[in-house]
Amino acid sequence: MSGPTGIDILAADDRYGARLATCRTRARARTGAMSGDLDRIASRLAGDFAGRRYAAIPPAWRDEGRRRAAEDDVAARQWFHSLLAAFIASHEHYLSRFHAVPLLLASYAVEFERILDWMDAEEGQVRGESFGFDDDVFLKDLGLVSGRLIPCLTRVGDPYGGLPRRAMLGSAQGILRMLPYALLSGGGFWPYLEIHVHKPMWDRLRGRVDGEVWRKAYRLMAAAIEALPDLRGITAASWLWDGALSEVSPHLHIHRQIAEAHGARFLDLGCDEETRISALARSERRRELCRQGRYQPRRVLMVWSRRDLLRWARDSCLPHVAIETRPER
Ligand SMILES: CC(C)(COP(=O)(O)OP(=O)(O)OC[C@H]1O[C@@H](n2cnc3c(N)ncnc32)[C@H](O)[C@@H]1OP(=O)(O)O)[C@@H](O)C(=O)NCCC(=O)NCCS
């Protein structure tokens, strides 16, 4: 077990080549449940999955997954593992657009190691309630190994994201503050790197996430933005960006503070049941404040333009960051 925490990514980016090579060797040993030779599988996977959002599984693969899931548990799990492994074993195909960004490759190496360790630990076990293409954790890991999601220490970034136009036009704040920012600073509504929580990545750092960790996560997002020049910025929408967290869960407020101090804009999208369930899922304190009427979870949209994020990345002095800066758009 290599035991990476992910927290040392910025210091470890010079070792990414050896780590990726070890991941490839480990993954090759796991591709057995996929019939056929690896090169053929890799080119089929590349063609079928390319350009799709992480949860959009190609129909033929979804059917195959359903058929496998109906089989015995251990065999089904092996097949899903071998799908992840086939991507890791041929990662050069999927990560080629990041070949000049050691920081991102180091970040992928950390996640590949995590996924391979997880597969080793799961070996031979019966699958849990949700697994495979119905499980968001599996889908996000599949998104990572196929290069369709970008690992950013505490979060994953989906480069096929965009801004919710209708929500932005639905309030005075949206029209007066968010819309001009999206158009003038971001340059449009699409594409943005859409940021999501991925539980295994979050939990790896649970209780240890401070400003430094968040700055490293943003540095990785900036590297992704640099590597993909079409991206207009980063965006996310969830209770985690709600300003009320400064009082309720201050440790979760740090990431908003950093972004807000450097240009990011926020828009209240209101309350809804899904947001409430998510916000209260793991915190007794938030549940208690909610019962007392002192906290009402709200969904908040965050947009940080490419221009402002890259300016922050250039001005902050994190060591070992190997991203080159290009002229602003
Ligand atoms: C997003 C999510 C991963 C955040 O993680 P989280 O663990 O709830 O975040 P917190 O840091 O607030 O921790 C929650 C509780 O665990 C406690 N905790 C933190 N670190 C801990 C640790 N290392 N060990 C045990 N408990 C810990 C905290 O004290 C907190 O309890 P409290 O608020 O009652 O004091 C989690 O809330 C979640 O899975 N929510 C559902 C899905 C979701 O919201 N997704 C994102 C939005 S779309």
Ligand as a Chemical Component Dictionary entry (heavy atoms), coordinates in Angstrom:
data_LIG
# 
_chem_comp.id                   LIG 
_chem_comp.type                 NON-POLYMER 
_chem_comp.pdbx_formal_charge   0 
_chem_comp.three_letter_code    LIG 
# 
loop_
_chem_comp_atom.comp_id 
_chem_comp_atom.atom_id 
_chem_comp_atom.alt_atom_id 
_chem_comp_atom.type_symbol 
_chem_comp_atom.charge 
_chem_comp_atom.model_Cartn_x 
_chem_comp_atom.model_Cartn_y 
_chem_comp_atom.model_Cartn_z 
_chem_comp_atom.pdbx_ordinal 
LIG C1  C1  C 0 -20.200 17.149 1.584  1  
LIG C2  C2  C 0 -19.789 16.273 2.753  2  
LIG C3  C3  C 0 -18.816 15.193 2.246  3  
LIG C4  C4  C 0 -19.094 17.173 3.743  4  
LIG O1  O1  O 0 -18.474 16.421 4.706  5  
LIG P1  P1  P 0 -18.794 16.533 6.242  6  
LIG O2  O2  O 0 -17.981 15.454 6.859  7  
LIG O3  O3  O 0 -20.249 16.610 6.478  8  
LIG O4  O4  O 0 -18.202 17.920 6.638  9  
LIG P2  P2  P 0 -17.978 18.427 8.041  10 
LIG O5  O5  O 0 -16.544 18.753 8.040  11 
LIG O6  O6  O 0 -18.924 19.530 8.351  12 
LIG O7  O7  O 0 -18.197 17.231 9.040  13 
LIG C5  C5  C 0 -19.460 16.832 9.524  14 
LIG C6  C6  C 0 -19.316 16.359 10.920 15 
LIG O8  O8  O 0 -18.291 15.391 11.060 16 
LIG C7  C7  C 0 -17.394 15.799 12.077 17 
LIG N1  N1  N 0 -16.033 15.443 11.662 18 
LIG C8  C8  C 0 -15.161 16.189 10.951 19 
LIG N2  N2  N 0 -14.030 15.532 10.824 20 
LIG C9  C9  C 0 -14.189 14.351 11.420 21 
LIG C10 C10 C 0 -13.359 13.238 11.607 22 
LIG N3  N3  N 0 -12.102 13.218 11.162 23 
LIG N4  N4  N 0 -13.866 12.163 12.234 24 
LIG C11 C11 C 0 -15.106 12.153 12.702 25 
LIG N5  N5  N 0 -15.938 13.205 12.577 26 
LIG C12 C12 C 0 -15.474 14.289 11.941 27 
LIG C13 C13 C 0 -17.542 17.291 12.182 28 
LIG O9  O9  O 0 -17.222 17.709 13.511 29 
LIG C14 C14 C 0 -18.970 17.510 11.837 30 
LIG O10 O10 O 0 -19.809 17.381 12.906 31 
LIG P3  P3  P 0 -20.518 18.661 13.535 32 
LIG O11 O11 O 0 -20.897 19.584 12.403 33 
LIG O12 O12 O 0 -21.694 18.092 14.226 34 
LIG O13 O13 O 0 -19.523 19.304 14.427 35 
LIG C15 C15 C 0 -20.959 15.587 3.463  36 
LIG O14 O14 O 0 -21.731 16.546 4.123  37 
LIG C16 C16 C 0 -21.850 14.805 2.533  38 
LIG O15 O15 O 0 -21.491 13.723 2.110  39 
LIG N6  N6  N 0 -23.042 15.355 2.238  40 
LIG C17 C17 C 0 -23.991 14.730 1.330  41 
LIG C18 C18 C 0 -23.662 14.976 -0.135 42 
LIG C19 C19 C 0 -23.285 16.404 -0.432 43 
LIG O16 O16 O 0 -23.624 17.324 0.262  44 
LIG N7  N7  N 0 -22.541 16.590 -1.545 45 
LIG C20 C20 C 0 -22.027 17.888 -1.946 46 
LIG C21 C21 C 0 -23.004 18.859 -2.332 47 
LIG S1  S1  S 0 -23.729 18.650 -3.912 48 
# 
loop_
_chem_comp_bond.comp_id 
_chem_comp_bond.atom_id_1 
_chem_comp_bond.atom_id_2 
_chem_comp_bond.value_order 
_chem_comp_bond.pdbx_ordinal 
LIG C1  C2  SING 1  
LIG C2  C3  SING 2  
LIG C2  C4  SING 3  
LIG C2  C15 SING 4  
LIG C4  O1  SING 5  
LIG O1  P1  SING 6  
LIG P1  O2  DOUB 7  
LIG P1  O3  SING 8  
LIG P1  O4  SING 9  
LIG O4  P2  SING 10 
LIG P2  O5  DOUB 11 
LIG P2  O6  SING 12 
LIG P2  O7  SING 13 
LIG O7  C5  SING 14 
LIG C5  C6  SING 15 
LIG C6  O8  SING 16 
LIG C6  C14 SING 17 
LIG O8  C7  SING 18 
LIG C7  N1  SING 19 
LIG C7  C13 SING 20 
LIG N1  C8  SING 21 
LIG N1  C12 SING 22 
LIG C8  N2  DOUB 23 
LIG N2  C9  SING 24 
LIG C9  C10 SING 25 
LIG C9  C12 DOUB 26 
LIG C10 N3  SING 27 
LIG C10 N4  DOUB 28 
LIG N4  C11 SING 29 
LIG C11 N5  DOUB 30 
LIG N5  C12 SING 31 
LIG C13 O9  SING 32 
LIG C13 C14 SING 33 
LIG C14 O10 SING 34 
LIG O10 P3  SING 35 
LIG P3  O11 DOUB 36 
LIG P3  O12 SING 37 
LIG P3  O13 SING 38 
LIG C15 O14 SING 39 
LIG C15 C16 SING 40 
LIG C16 O15 DOUB 41 
LIG C16 N6  SING 42 
LIG N6  C17 SING 43 
LIG C17 C18 SING 44 
LIG C18 C19 SING 45 
LIG C19 O16 DOUB 46 
LIG C19 N7  SING 47 
LIG N7  C20 SING 48 
LIG C20 C21 SING 49 
LIG C21 S1  SING 50 
# 
